[in-house]
Amino acid sequence: MMLGLLLARAGIEVVVLEKHRDFLRDFRGDTIHPSTLEIMHELGILERFLALPHDEVRKIDGNIRGVRVPFADFTHLPTRCKFLAFMPQWDFLDFLAAEARQHPGFSLRVQADVTDLVLESGEIQGVVASTPEGQLEVRADLVVGADGRQSTVRERAGLSVETFGAPIDVLWFRLPHGVDHVAMTAGYIGAGHILVMLDRGTYWQCGFVIAKGSYDGIRAKGLSALRDEIAALAPVAAERVSELTDWDDVRLLTVQVDRLRQWCRPGLLCIGDAAHAMSPIGGIGINLAIQDAVATSNLLTADLLSGRPGLARLQRVQRRRELPTRITQRFQIEIQNRVIARVLAGAGNVRQKLPWPLRQLQHHPILRRIPARLLGMGFRPEHVRAARGGPNRTDATP
């Protein structure tokens, strides 16, 4: 959606295909980082965006075995917005779609489920989608696969995926606020358990981290045992866990970390989770995808205004974005394997003393700017610089 907005703004004809009727679904990531907010500012739409209901988090704390640990302080970032914004992703997508529709070359087709690619003379010329009205074929100078970690586009294109595995999965659920609620987004770490609570204004969106493959065993113990574990880990949630009355209230999110070896082939480019599935650690997947979109627009707008970009031009996007992707994934994998997996292994493996880096964050506030910089801006943040205007072309973005 962000790429569609950027290209339409530059005068390129864009068709975005969305397989669902709308965006009203329970997305995993609702965190909008300062790097993304900076892009909204560069597009001149930040004030309108921040007028939508959202929550702002300027500092992140953790609770480790009952000890409060300040983790990140975003108030010193060299960005317009020195905070994380929490907004339901469906509202974010609706906003981007509304902005994109102001440009005459933009079209959003909903209930258009891409099922195949149009291949001629070894090059991808478009996509085939299933719609309520029947089969739809969209031909384009460039197809951009932005259809997530289970991407149909990358599968049909035969692009090779390198999988790195993950020792964790996440149970995803909501807990309503109490009458004495204090705005708070925090993480809790105890013997064998990790809980993240994201404040969404009227409720907490919670992620309960579990060991990979342990879901069936957790279900076998019963929902009451899960409620007890949550309450013991986060006392603030103790009075609200009774709202979990059925396993339908709890969704299993399967964590995977992977990356395409080649992000493109003639006529096709993959970005976002379709190119690199991220761990939920740090909530940075959506923001890394948006950085991909900005880089794609910056590098390919001129080519799309003049014709069909060749493979060498498409490969520039991977060269630009692969290094920050690799660094981010390595960072996530190290945390998964060296920290989270050890915590989930049980009480016997949890040291009573806080690790040295966390003790330094406790005692030296200036150090909290480091994780804030890594989370808030990432590696190699992109900036909008594509020019406007030019003849219309077509770009299909499944």
KAUR-V890210 format. One record per pair of residues at least 24 apart in sequence whose ideal C-beta (glycine too) atoms are under 6 Angstrom apart, sorted by sequence separation. I is the first residue (numbers start at 1). J is the second residue. If there is no record, write none. Layout:
I J
I J
This chain:
112 136
255 279
58 83
271 296
295 320
57 83
295 321
56 83
57 84
176 203
56 85
174 203
175 204
292 321
54 85
55 86
174 205
175 206
54 87
173 206
172 207
193 229
170 207
171 208
215 252
114 152
195 233
41 80
52 91
117 156
170 209
195 234
116 156
193 233
38 79
168 209
169 210
38 80
34 77
169 212
190 233
37 81
168 212
34 79
167 212
188 233
266 311
269 314
188 234
34 81
276 325
264 314
281 332
327 379
31 84
32 85
279 332
45 99
281 335
263 318
324 379
30 86
324 380
30 88
30 89
178 239
27 89
175 237
176 240
175 240
24 90
23 90
176 243
23 93
257 329
173 249
173 250
171 250
172 251
172 253
170 253
169 254
301 386
305 390
169 255
168 255
295 382
298 385
294 382
298 386
21 110
166 255
297 386
304 393
21 111
166 256
294 384
5 96
14 105
166 257
291 382
1 93
8 100
13 105
14 106
15 107
16 108
17 109
18 110
164 257
282 375
5 99
9 103
19 113
1 96
5 100
8 103
17 112
163 258
4 100
8 105
17 114
161 258
162 259
8 106
161 260
162 261
159 260
160 261
157 265
157 268
17 129
154 270
154 274
15 138
151 274
149 273
61 186
62 187
63 188
64 189
65 190
143 268
144 269
145 270
146 271
148 273
146 272
147 274
57 185
146 274
149 277
145 274
211 344
123 266
124 267
55 199
123 267
124 268
55 201
194 343
189 343
192 346
192 347
191 347
191 350
141 308
167 336
166 336
168 340
167 341
28 253
153 398
36 287
146 397
147 398
31 283
35 287
141 393
141 394
142 395
143 396
144 397
29 283
33 287
36 290
140 394
39 294
140 395
29 285
140 396
29 286
138 396
127 396
127 398
114 398
105 392
2 290
69 358
3 293
2 293
6 297
10 301
70 361
12 304
3 296
69 362
76 369
73 368
72 368
73 369
70 368
74 372
72 371
73 372
77 376
71 371
72 372
74 376
72 375
43 384
34 376
35 377
42 384
33 376
35 378
39 384
35 381
10 386
10 388
11 389
11 390
13 392
13 393
12 393
13 394
14 395
15 396
16 397
17 398
12 395
7 395
4 397
